[in-house]
C-alpha cells in the first residue's frame, strides 16, 4: 500500500519511517512488534498500521515503554508526535492515532 498525494506517492516504508522517527522523540518509548493475536489480524504485519479515507489517515501504533514511564502520558505524547510529524511531512490530515502499549521494559 502507498499513499497518493497530488503528484507524489508516499511508500509504506516512508510512512513507517516518519512514525518511527516521531515515536523515537518520546522519551522512554519505542516501537514494538504486535503480539501474536495482532499478527494474525488482516492488515496487521508490524508495529504501525494505518487506514486512509476521505477524512484523513488513522494510525494504530504498538509501543513498549520503559518501566516507570507514566503510560497515559507516553501514549498522549506518541499521539501528538505522530500526528505532528505526519501532518508536517506529508500534509495529510490525521484522523486518529491509536496507541497500544504492548509491553513494559525494565
C-alpha positions as CSV (number, residue, x, y, z in Angstrom):
1,X,0.0,0.0,0.0
2,X,1.1,3.5,-0.7
3,X,-0.4,7.0,-0.2
4,X,-1.0,9.2,-3.3
5,X,-0.6,12.9,-2.7
6,X,-1.3,15.1,-5.7
7,X,1.7,14.5,-7.8
8,X,3.6,12.3,-5.3
9,X,3.3,8.9,-3.8
10,X,4.4,8.0,-0.3
11,X,5.5,4.4,0.2
12,X,4.6,2.3,3.1
13,X,8.2,2.3,4.2
14,X,8.4,6.1,4.2
15,X,5.2,6.4,6.2
16,X,6.5,3.9,8.8
17,X,9.8,5.7,8.9
18,X,8.0,9.0,9.7
19,X,6.1,7.3,12.5
20,X,9.3,5.6,13.8
21,X,11.1,8.9,14.0
22,X,8.1,10.5,15.8
23,X,7.9,7.7,18.4
24,X,11.7,8.0,18.8
25,X,11.3,11.5,20.0
26,X,9.2,10.3,23.0
27,X,11.4,9.6,26.0
28,X,11.1,6.1,27.4
29,X,9.1,4.7,24.5
30,X,9.9,2.6,21.4
31,X,8.0,0.9,18.6
32,X,7.2,-2.7,19.5
33,X,6.1,-5.6,17.4
34,X,2.4,-6.5,17.7
35,X,1.5,-9.6,19.8
36,X,0.5,-12.9,18.4
37,X,-3.1,-12.1,18.1
38,X,-2.4,-8.8,16.3
39,X,-0.2,-10.5,13.8
40,X,-3.0,-12.8,12.6
41,X,-5.5,-10.0,12.1
42,X,-5.9,-8.8,8.5
43,X,-3.6,-5.9,7.6
44,X,-1.6,-6.1,10.7
45,X,2.1,-7.0,10.0
46,X,4.2,-4.6,12.1
47,X,4.2,-2.1,14.8
48,X,2.5,0.5,12.6
49,X,-0.6,0.2,10.5
50,X,-2.9,2.8,9.0
51,X,-6.1,3.4,7.0
52,X,-6.6,6.3,4.6
53,X,-10.0,7.6,3.7
54,X,-11.5,10.9,2.6
55,X,-11.3,12.3,6.1
56,X,-7.6,11.5,6.5
57,X,-5.3,8.8,7.9
58,X,-5.9,6.8,11.0
59,X,-2.9,5.1,12.7
60,X,-2.6,2.1,15.0
61,X,0.8,2.2,16.7
62,X,2.2,-0.5,19.1
63,X,4.8,0.7,21.6
64,X,6.8,-0.6,24.5
65,X,7.5,1.7,27.4
66,X,10.4,1.8,30.0
67,X,9.4,0.8,33.5
68,X,8.4,3.9,35.5
69,X,7.1,5.9,32.5
70,X,3.5,7.0,33.0
71,X,1.7,5.1,30.3
72,X,-1.1,7.7,29.8
73,X,1.4,10.4,29.3
74,X,3.5,8.2,27.0
75,X,0.5,7.4,24.8
76,X,-0.6,11.0,24.6
77,X,3.0,12.1,23.7
78,X,3.1,9.4,21.0
79,X,-0.2,10.5,19.6
80,X,0.9,14.2,19.5
81,X,4.3,13.4,17.9
82,X,3.0,11.1,15.2
83,X,0.2,13.5,14.2
84,X,2.6,16.4,14.1
85,X,5.2,14.5,12.1
86,X,2.8,13.1,9.5
87,X,1.0,16.4,9.0
88,X,4.3,18.3,8.8
89,X,6.0,15.9,6.4
90,X,3.0,14.8,4.2
91,X,0.3,17.4,4.6
92,X,-2.2,14.6,5.2
93,X,-4.9,15.2,7.8
94,X,-4.5,12.8,10.7
95,X,-7.9,11.5,11.8
96,X,-6.6,9.5,14.8
97,X,-3.6,7.8,16.3
98,X,-4.5,4.8,18.5
99,X,-1.6,3.7,20.7
100,X,-1.4,0.2,22.3
101,X,1.3,-0.2,25.0
102,X,2.3,-3.8,24.3
103,X,4.9,-4.1,27.0
104,X,6.8,-2.5,29.9
105,X,10.6,-3.0,29.9
106,X,12.9,-2.8,32.9
